[in-house]
Amino acid sequence: AVAGSQDTVEVFSTRPDTLYGATYMVLAPEHPLVVTITSAQQADSVQGYVQETLKKSAITRQIVDKTKTGVFTGAYAVHPLTGAQLPIWIADYVLMDYGTGAIMAVPAHDERDYEFAKEFDLPIIQVIAPEHDDRSTSDGENGQDEAGGPELYTGPGRLVHSGPYDGLDIEAGKQAIVAALTERGAGESTVTYRMRDWVFARQRYWGEPIPIIYCDTCGTLPVPEDQLPVRLPDVERYEPTGTGESPLAAIESFVHTTCPKCGGEARRETDTMPQWAGSSWYFLRYPDPHNHELPFQRALVNKWLPVDMYIGGVEHAVLHLLYARFFTKVIYDLGLIDFKEPFQHLFNQGMITLNGAKMSKSKGNVVSPDDILGHHGIDALRVYELFVGPPEEEAEWNTNGLEGVSRFLHRFYRLVGAHATKPVPTRDSLERLRHRFLASLHERMNSFRLNTAVSAFMEYLNALSSEAGQGIDKATMETLAVTLAPFAPHLGEELWELLGHKSSVFEASWPTYEEKWLKDDEVEIAVQVNGRVR
């Protein structure tokens, strides 16, 4: 409550355990109570500070290391448990859109409150002390400025100088003090979110038009559903207006329309949606891309989605993936899809660097794909990038490594080419090699160790080269073509054709392995006789 007034101030805090350490209150300068509670003597100072704050962005106001500023309102709040009067200040580090726009300031245990208290010489009372700190429970007057005691402490501990709650740990203190506030009708436990309105508008031509109509008589109205979607006008020029408005504002044929309610003159919204409007749900369109009546058919989307594996750079983790989840959950709530999560698994790949830095034209460390294609081909580039290192880590570009991969693919082609037209019947040694290769490849691909998957091909090719003198069977060569295709699709297709197939290699079934071929026929063991290995 505000002393001498019927007004009350609602405060949100994540630390009710520190309530006894509150020595002042702070309101956001925009708080509606500021005008009501400010004394006549402080009115000019408060009004001036409010005007200066309104010129600052929320980001500027939250800068941690800036000097704290504020103004005393002349009013006091009554502490809900002790009855003490706490001065009420306004300060720009408190934001109106977080919590209630008001805080209880506990300078002994909050860095910003501590800096503010030091700046304006406000009391600092310690109410949380580290475990086994004997000084904190008895020394000092109410814990204020104890000799040798920490003025700012943000770690764990137990309550001190907190009346009947002394000795409780932080969690127990929170529960006990909230219970006391609830019993008195002075507070309750609640949840707050750091959520703010999404500025979903852009002042540019390219973007989905926002389907809103403004009528002087009827107010703001949505475009009727049977008139959706609102399409961009087909015009040759859409330069910026120079007024800060969207280019659409200068296209009268688009702006002027009819009110869907009264039929009178009306205006369209001229801002457009940001790119997130389309990029946040594009994957729902993939199963049904040619549907001209609906965004997608529910049955098709539910058959193919959610996405099994999303592969992308870590830079998308905050924005795109967050918005995609948001859109998916909204569309689920509308009853249009049967799943709540858009992506079941996420894999963030690393970056290929050159000279230790991200490739950039400005740095002059770019490798030209055209040069690589001319010398080695696209398959060699693909396989090299897979082989260069674990896919989730950064890797340094090395031209020598690319040349080695190119030679390896040529060996592949020569091996199959030499035996494609004269395959021999299979034999146990070839079957054992084939099934062991498939087992190894399966495990490495499923665990996303794609660099070691390429190594499995190299190991298999070396083993087959030793067997080539006795001929190679068709099953082995078909296995090579099918399994290589995801890594080197052009070579995979060519090998498949060499083996006499007319359809694409990607229409072939993925080969499987049998456990019996993974066991060794002979095992060499060491035997000791009289303490000596025989």
C-alpha positions in Angstrom: 0.0 0.0 0.0 1.0 3.6 -0.5 1.4 5.4 2.8 -1.4 8.0 3.4 -3.3 6.8 0.3 -5.9 4.3 -0.8 -3.6 3.3 -3.7 -1.8 0.0 -3.7 1.3 -1.1 -5.7 1.4 -4.6 -7.2 4.9 -6.0 -7.4 6.3 -9.1 -9.1 9.4 -10.7 -7.7 11.2 -14.0 -8.3 12.8 -13.7 -4.8 10.1 -13.4 -2.1 12.7 -14.9 0.3 14.5 -11.5 0.2 11.4 -9.4 1.1 12.8 -8.4 4.5 15.7 -6.8 2.6 13.5 -4.5 0.6 14.6 -0.9 1.4 12.9 1.1 -1.4 10.6 0.5 -4.3 11.0 1.4 -8.0 8.3 2.0 -10.6 8.8 2.1 -14.3 8.5 5.8 -15.4 5.5 4.9 -17.5 3.6 3.3 -14.5 0.1 4.8 -14.2 0.6 5.3 -10.5 3.5 7.7 -11.0 1.2 10.7 -11.7 -1.1 9.8 -8.8 1.4 9.4 -6.0 4.1 12.0 -6.9 4.2 14.8 -4.4 3.9 18.5 -5.5 7.6 19.1 -4.5 8.8 16.3 -6.8 6.4 16.8 -9.7 8.8 18.8 -12.0 11.7 16.4 -11.4 9.5 13.3 -12.0 7.9 14.8 -15.1 11.3 15.7 -16.6 12.7 12.2 -16.0 9.6 10.5 -17.5 10.0 12.6 -20.7 13.7 11.7 -21.0 13.0 8.0 -20.4 10.4 7.9 -23.2 13.1 8.8 -25.7 15.1 5.6 -24.8 14.6 2.1 -26.3 13.9 -0.9 -24.1 17.3 -2.3 -25.1 19.1 0.9 -24.0 17.3 0.9 -20.7 18.4 -2.7 -20.0 22.2 -2.1 -20.5 23.7 -3.6 -17.4 26.9 -1.5 -17.0 25.3 2.0 -17.5 25.1 4.4 -14.6 21.8 4.1 -12.8 19.5 7.1 -12.9 16.2 7.8 -11.1 14.0 10.3 -9.2 12.3 10.1 -5.8 8.5 10.5 -6.2 8.0 11.9 -2.7 5.7 8.9 -1.8 6.3 5.9 0.4 5.1 2.3 0.4 4.2 0.3 3.5 6.2 -2.9 3.8 3.6 -5.8 3.9 5.3 -7.7 6.7 7.2 -5.2 8.8 5.1 -2.0 8.3 8.2 0.0 7.5 7.9 2.9 5.1 9.9 2.4 1.9 10.6 5.4 -0.4 9.1 5.0 -3.9 11.4 6.0 -6.8 11.1 5.8 -10.6 14.0 4.5 -12.7 14.4 3.6 -16.3 15.9 0.1 -15.6 12.4 -1.0 -14.6 10.3 -1.8 -17.6 6.5 -1.5 -17.8 6.1 -4.6 -19.9 7.9 -7.0 -17.5 6.0 -8.2 -14.5 3.9 -5.3 -13.1 6.3 -2.5 -13.9 7.1 -2.2 -10.2 9.8 -3.9 -8.1 10.7 -4.2 -4.5 14.4 -3.2 -4.4 16.7 -5.5 -2.4 20.1 -3.9 -2.9 22.0 -6.5 -0.8 21.1 -9.3 -3.2 20.5 -7.8 -6.7 23.2 -6.1 -8.7 21.1 -3.4 -10.3 19.4 -2.6 -7.1 22.8 -2.5 -5.4 24.2 0.0 -7.9 21.1 2.2 -7.6 21.3 2.2 -3.8 24.9 3.1 -3.9 24.2 5.9 -6.4 21.5 7.5 -4.3 22.8 6.5 -0.8 19.9 4.2 0.0 19.9 1.6 2.8 21.4 -1.9 2.1 20.2 -4.8 4.4 21.6 -8.3 4.1 18.9 -11.0 4.4 20.7 -13.9 2.7 24.0 -15.2 4.1 26.2 -18.0 2.9 26.0 -21.3 4.8 28.1 -21.4 8.0 28.4 -17.6 8.1 28.1 -17.0 11.9 28.4 -13.2 11.6 25.2 -12.8 9.6 22.7 -14.0 12.1 23.5 -11.8 15.0 26.0 -9.1 14.0 25.1 -5.6 12.7 21.9 -3.6 13.1 19.3 -5.4 11.0 22.1 -6.6 8.8 22.9 -3.1 7.5 26.6 -2.4 6.6 27.9 -5.2 8.8 31.6 -5.0 9.4 33.3 -7.5 7.1 30.0 -8.7 5.8 29.2 -8.7 2.1 27.0 -5.8 1.0 26.2 -7.5 -2.3 25.6 -11.3 -2.2 23.8 -13.2 -5.0 24.7 -16.8 -4.1 22.9 -19.5 -2.1 22.5 -19.5 1.6 20.0 -19.0 4.5 17.7 -16.2 5.5 19.0 -13.8 8.2 17.5 -10.6 9.6 14.2 -11.9 8.4 12.2 -12.1 11.6 10.6 -15.6 12.2 12.1 -16.9 8.9 15.8 -16.7 10.0 17.7 -19.9 9.3 15.5 -21.1 6.4 17.1 -22.0 3.2 16.1 -19.9 0.1 13.5 -22.3 -1.2 11.9 -22.8 2.1 12.0 -19.1 2.8 10.2 -18.4 -0.5 7.4 -20.8 0.4 7.0 -19.6 3.9 6.9 -15.9 3.1 4.5 -16.4 0.1 2.3 -18.3 2.5 2.4 -15.4 5.0 1.5 -12.9 2.3 -1.3 -15.1 1.0 -2.8 -15.4 4.6 -2.7 -11.6 5.0 -4.2 -11.0 1.5 -1.1 -9.1 0.6 0.2 -11.4 -2.1 0.1 -14.7 -3.9 2.3 -17.0 -6.0 2.0 -16.4 -9.7 3.9 -16.9 -13.0 5.0 -14.2 -15.4 6.5 -14.4 -18.9 9.1 -12.4 -20.6 6.8 -12.1 -23.6 6.2 -9.0 -25.6 4.1 -8.1 -28.6 5.6 -9.2 -31.9 6.0 -6.2 -34.3 4.6 -8.1 -37.2 4.7 -5.3 -39.8 7.2 -4.0 -42.4 7.2 -0.9 -44.5 8.1 -2.5 -47.8 6.4 -3.8 -50.9 7.5 -7.4 -50.9 5.6 -9.3 -48.2 2.1 -10.6 -47.5 -0.4 -7.7 -47.3 -1.9 -7.5 -43.8 -5.7 -8.1 -44.2 -7.0 -5.1 -42.3 -9.4 -2.3 -43.4 -9.8 1.0 -41.7 -13.2 2.8 -41.9 -13.9 6.2 -40.3 -17.4 5.0 -39.3 -16.9 1.3 -38.4 -13.3 1.4 -37.2 -10.7 -1.3 -37.7 -12.0 -4.4 -39.4 -10.6 -7.7 -40.8 -10.9 -8.4 -44.5 -13.8 -10.8 -44.9 -12.7 -14.4 -45.4 -14.3 -14.7 -48.8 -12.0 -11.9 -50.0 -8.8 -13.5 -48.9 -6.0 -13.6 -49.7 -5.2 -9.9 -50.3 -2.7 -9.9 -53.1 0.0 -7.4 -53.9 -0.9 -5.0 -56.7 0.9 -5.8 -60.0 2.8 -2.5 -60.5 6.1 -1.6 -62.2 7.3 0.9 -59.6 7.2 0.5 -55.8 10.0 2.7 -54.5 10.0 3.9 -50.8 7.6 6.8 -50.2 10.1 8.9 -48.3 7.6 9.4 -45.5 8.3 6.2 -43.6 5.2 4.6 -44.9 5.1 1.4 -47.0 5.4 1.8 -50.8 1.9 0.4 -51.0 0.7 3.7 -49.4 1.5 5.5 -52.6 -0.6 3.0 -54.8 -4.1 4.5 -54.6 -5.8 1.7 -56.4 -4.6 -0.6 -53.6 -5.2 1.7 -50.7 -8.8 2.8 -51.4 -11.4 0.1 -50.9 -14.9 -0.4 -49.5 -15.8 -1.1 -45.9 -17.1 -4.7 -45.6 -19.5 -3.6 -42.9 -21.2 -0.3 -44.0 -20.1 -0.2 -47.7 -18.6 3.3 -47.3 -15.1 4.4 -48.3 -12.3 2.7 -46.5 -8.5 2.3 -46.6 -6.4 -0.8 -46.6 -3.5 -1.4 -44.2 -0.4 -0.7 -46.3 2.3 -2.4 -44.1 3.2 -6.0 -45.2 4.1 -9.0 -43.1 7.7 -9.9 -42.4 9.4 -12.9 -44.1 8.4 -15.0 -41.1 4.8 -15.1 -42.3 5.8 -17.5 -45.0 9.0 -19.1 -43.8 7.5 -20.2 -40.5 5.2 -22.8 -42.1 6.6 -23.5 -45.5 7.2 -27.2 -44.7 3.4 -27.7 -44.4 3.1 -26.8 -48.1 5.7 -29.3 -49.3 3.3 -32.4 -49.2 0.7 -30.5 -51.3 2.5 -27.8 -53.3 0.0 -27.5 -56.2 -3.2 -27.1 -54.2 -4.9 -23.9 -55.5 -7.9 -24.1 -53.2 -6.2 -24.7 -49.8 -2.9 -24.1 -48.1 -2.6 -27.8 -47.8 -4.7 -31.0 -47.5 -4.9 -32.1 -44.0 -4.6 -35.8 -44.8 -1.5 -35.3 -46.9 0.2 -33.2 -44.3 -0.6 -35.6 -41.5 0.8 -38.5 -43.6 4.1 -36.9 -44.3 4.8 -34.7 -41.3 6.1 -33.8 -38.8 9.6 -33.4 -40.2 11.8 -36.3 -39.1 15.1 -34.4 -39.3 15.8 -30.7 -39.6 19.3 -29.8 -40.6 20.4 -26.2 -40.5 22.9 -23.7 -39.1 22.8 -22.8 -35.4 22.0 -19.2 -36.4 18.4 -20.3 -37.0 18.0 -21.8 -33.6 16.4 -18.8 -31.9 14.3 -17.1 -34.5 13.2 -19.4 -37.3 12.7 -22.5 -35.2 10.9 -20.6 -32.5 8.5 -19.0 -35.0 8.0 -22.4 -36.7 6.9 -24.0 -33.4 4.6 -21.0 -32.7 2.9 -21.3 -36.2 2.6 -25.1 -35.9 1.0 -24.9 -32.5 -1.5 -22.2 -33.7 -2.4 -24.3 -36.7 -2.8 -27.3 -34.5 -5.1 -25.4 -32.2 -7.2 -24.5 -35.2 -7.6 -28.2 -35.8 -5.9 -28.2 -39.2 -3.1 -30.7 -38.3 -2.7 -33.6 -35.9 0.8 -32.8 -34.5 2.0 -30.0 -32.1 5.8 -30.1 -32.9 7.1 -29.3 -36.4 10.5 -31.0 -36.2 11.3 -34.3 -34.4 15.1 -34.0 -34.5 17.4 -31.1 -35.1 21.0 -31.3 -36.3 23.2 -28.2 -36.5 26.0 -28.5 -39.0 29.4 -26.8 -38.7 31.0 -24.4 -41.2 33.7 -24.9 -43.7 36.4 -22.3 -43.1 39.5 -21.1 -45.0 42.6 -19.7 -43.3 40.7 -20.1 -40.0 37.8 -17.8 -41.0 34.3 -18.0 -42.4 34.5 -17.7 -46.2 33.8 -14.2 -47.3 34.3 -12.2 -50.5 35.4 -9.2 -48.4 38.1 -11.3 -46.8 39.2 -12.8 -50.1 39.1 -16.4 -48.8 36.4 -17.8 -51.1 36.8 -21.1 -52.9 35.1 -20.9 -56.3 32.6 -23.8 -56.9 33.0 -23.4 -60.6 36.7 -24.2 -60.5 36.1 -27.3 -58.4 33.4 -28.5 -60.8 35.6 -28.1 -63.7 38.5 -30.0 -62.2 36.9 -32.6 -59.9 33.2 -32.6 -60.4 30.3 -32.1 -58.0 30.4 -35.6 -56.5 34.0 -35.1 -55.4 33.0 -31.8 -53.7 30.1 -33.5 -51.9 32.1 -36.4 -50.7 35.0 -34.2 -49.6 32.7 -32.0 -47.5 31.2 -35.1 -45.9 34.7 -36.6 -45.3 36.5 -33.5 -44.0 35.4 -33.9 -40.4 32.5 -34.5 -38.0 29.5 -32.6 -39.6 28.6 -30.7 -36.4 32.1 -29.2 -36.2 33.9 -26.5 -38.2 36.4 -27.8 -40.7 39.3 -26.2 -42.6 39.2 -26.3 -46.4 42.1 -28.3 -47.8 42.5 -28.7 -51.6 44.8 -31.7 -51.2 42.0 -33.5 -49.4 39.7 -32.8 -52.3 42.2 -34.3 -54.7 42.4 -37.4 -52.5 38.7 -37.9 -52.6 38.6 -37.4 -56.3 41.2 -40.2 -56.7 39.1 -42.4 -54.5 36.0 -42.0 -56.6 38.0 -42.8 -59.7 39.1 -46.0 -58.1 35.5 -46.8 -57.4 34.6 -46.3 -61.0 37.5 -48.4 -62.3 36.6 -51.3 -60.0 33.0 -51.6 -61.0 33.7 -50.7 -64.7 36.2 -53.6 -64.9 33.8 -56.2 -63.5 30.3 -54.9 -64.5 30.0 -57.0 -67.7 31.6 -60.1 -66.3 30.4 -60.7 -62.7 31.3 -63.9 -61.0 29.2 -66.0 -58.6 29.4 -64.8 -55.1 31.7 -66.4 -52.5 31.8 -66.3 -48.7 34.7 -63.9 -48.6 32.7 -61.3 -50.7 29.5 -61.9 -48.7 31.3 -61.4 -45.4 32.9 -58.2 -46.7 29.6 -56.9 -48.1 27.5 -57.5 -44.9 30.2 -56.1 -42.6 30.4 -53.0 -44.8 26.6 -52.6 -44.7 26.5 -53.0 -40.9 29.3 -50.4 -40.4 27.7 -48.0 -42.9 24.3 -48.3 -41.3 25.7 -47.5 -37.8 27.8 -44.6 -39.0 25.0 -43.0 -41.1 22.4 -43.4 -38.3 24.7 -41.7 -35.8 25.4 -38.9 -38.3 29.1 -39.7 -38.3 29.2 -39.1 -42.1 32.9 -38.6 -42.2 33.5 -42.1 -40.9 30.8 -43.4 -43.3 33.0 -42.2 -46.1 35.8 -44.0 -44.4 33.7 -47.2 -44.5 33.6 -46.9 -48.3 37.4 -46.5 -48.4 37.9 -49.5 -46.2 35.5 -51.6 -48.3 37.1 -50.5 -51.5 40.6 -51.5 -50.2 39.3 -54.9 -49.2 37.6 -55.5 -52.6 40.8 -54.5 -54.4 42.4 -57.5 -52.7 39.6 -59.8 -53.9 39.4 -58.4 -57.4 41.8 -60.9 -58.9 39.2 -63.6 -58.3 36.4 -61.5 -59.8 33.6 -59.5 -58.2 29.9 -60.6 -57.9 27.0 -58.5 -59.0 25.5 -58.2 -55.5 28.7 -56.5 -54.3 28.7 -54.1 -57.2 25.0 -53.3 -56.8 25.5 -52.6 -53.1 28.3 -50.2 -54.0 26.2 -48.3 -56.5 23.1 -48.0 -54.2 24.9 -47.1 -51.0 27.2 -44.6 -52.8 24.3 -42.8 -54.4 23.4 -40.6 -51.4 27.0 -39.5 -51.2 27.9 -39.2 -54.9 24.6 -39.3 -56.8 26.0 -38.9 -60.3 28.6 -41.7 -59.9 26.0 -43.9 -58.2 23.6 -43.5 -61.2 26.4 -44.2 -63.7 27.5 -47.4 -61.8 23.9 -48.5 -61.7 23.5 -48.1 -65.4 26.8 -49.9 -66.0 25.3 -52.9 -64.2 22.5 -53.0 -66.8 19.7 -51.2 -64.9 17.3 -48.9 -66.8 15.6 -47.2 -63.8 17.2 -44.7 -61.4 19.4 -46.0 -58.6 17.2 -44.1 -56.2 14.3 -46.4 -57.0 16.3 -49.4 -55.8 15.8 -50.8 -52.3 18.4 -50.0 -49.7 20.5 -53.2 -49.1 20.3 -54.9 -45.6 22.8 -57.0 -43.8 22.5 -60.4 -42.0 24.0 -60.9 -38.5 25.4 -64.3 -39.4 28.0 -62.7 -41.7 29.3 -60.5 -38.9 30.7 -63.3 -36.9 34.3 -64.5 -37.4 34.8 -68.2 -38.5 38.2 -68.2 -36.8 39.3 -66.4 -33.7 43.0 -66.2 -32.6 43.4 -66.4 -28.8 46.5 -66.3 -26.7 47.2 -69.4 -24.5 49.6 -69.5 -21.6 51.5 -72.7 -20.7 53.6 -72.6 -17.6 53.3 -68.8 -17.6 54.5 -68.4 -21.2 52.4 -67.5 -24.2 52.3 -70.4 -26.8 
